[in-house]
Amino acid sequence: MLLLFFIIKCSVDGNCLAGEINCLCIVYNVKPENVLFAHHDCCATNYKVLQTLKTQGNFSSLTSSPCISHGGNNTGNKSLVRGNFPLLQK
């Protein structure tokens, strides 16, 4: 079985977001060690979430993939989601 959790949440507290992900796993009866992949932008909060899940939440199989279009100075820039890449325009 393959599940996708699509979480849109703004927070500066990575521990809070990690707790929400853990709660979703409980609600949907997903064992933390069966969560395999996380795709995210490169903000520091997301890295804190991953660190918390791996070290305190038994998400031992979790692999991370940061979004390349949200790197550097574009972290959190919602215009990139719509396909507007201002750094590449002439």
C-alpha positions as CSV (number, residue, x, y, z in Angstrom):
1,M,0.0,0.0,0.0
2,L,1.3,3.5,-0.9
3,L,0.0,6.5,0.9
4,L,0.7,10.2,0.3
5,F,0.5,12.7,3.0
6,F,0.3,16.2,1.4
7,I,0.8,18.7,4.2
8,I,0.6,22.4,3.7
9,K,1.4,23.9,7.0
10,C,3.4,27.1,7.8
11,S,5.3,26.9,11.1
12,V,8.7,27.8,12.4
13,D,8.5,24.9,14.9
14,G,9.9,21.8,13.4
15,N,9.0,19.7,16.4
16,C,5.3,20.7,16.1
17,L,5.2,19.7,12.4
18,A,6.9,16.4,13.3
19,G,4.2,15.8,15.9
20,E,1.5,16.4,13.2
21,I,3.1,13.9,10.9
22,N,3.4,11.4,13.7
23,C,-0.3,11.9,14.5
24,L,-1.3,11.3,10.9
25,C,0.6,8.0,11.0
26,I,-1.4,7.0,14.1
27,V,-4.7,8.1,12.6
28,Y,-4.0,6.1,9.4
29,N,-2.4,3.2,11.2
30,V,1.0,3.6,9.4
31,K,4.0,2.4,11.3
32,P,6.8,5.0,11.4
33,E,9.4,2.6,10.0
34,N,7.2,2.2,6.9
35,V,7.4,5.9,6.0
36,L,10.0,5.9,3.3
37,F,10.2,9.3,1.6
38,A,9.8,13.0,2.3
39,H,9.9,15.6,-0.4
40,H,10.2,19.2,0.8
41,D,11.6,22.6,0.2
42,C,14.9,23.6,1.8
43,C,13.8,25.7,4.8
44,A,15.5,25.0,8.1
45,T,12.1,24.0,9.7
46,N,11.8,21.0,7.3
47,Y,15.3,19.8,8.1
48,K,14.3,20.0,11.9
49,V,11.2,18.0,11.1
50,L,13.3,15.2,9.5
51,Q,15.8,15.2,12.3
52,T,13.1,15.0,14.9
53,L,11.3,12.2,13.1
54,K,14.4,10.1,12.6
55,T,15.9,10.6,16.1
56,Q,12.7,10.6,18.3
57,G,9.9,9.2,16.2
58,N,11.4,5.8,15.0
59,F,11.2,6.9,11.3
60,S,14.3,5.0,10.6
61,S,13.6,4.3,6.9
62,L,12.8,7.9,6.0
63,T,14.7,9.3,3.0
64,S,14.7,13.0,2.2
65,S,14.5,14.7,-1.1
66,P,14.7,18.5,-1.1
67,C,13.0,20.3,-4.0
68,I,15.6,21.8,-6.4
69,S,13.4,24.6,-7.5
70,H,13.1,25.8,-3.9
71,G,16.8,26.0,-3.1
72,G,18.8,28.9,-1.9
73,N,17.0,32.2,-2.0
74,N,13.7,30.7,-3.3
75,T,12.8,28.7,-0.3
76,G,9.0,29.1,0.3
77,N,8.5,31.2,-2.8
78,K,5.0,30.0,-3.9
79,S,5.4,31.6,-7.4
80,L,7.8,28.8,-8.3
81,V,5.0,26.2,-7.8
82,R,3.0,27.8,-10.7
83,G,6.0,27.5,-13.0
84,N,7.3,31.1,-12.8
85,F,11.1,30.9,-12.5
86,P,12.2,34.5,-12.2
87,L,15.9,33.6,-12.0
88,L,15.7,32.0,-15.4
89,Q,13.8,34.7,-17.3
90,K,15.5,37.0,-19.7
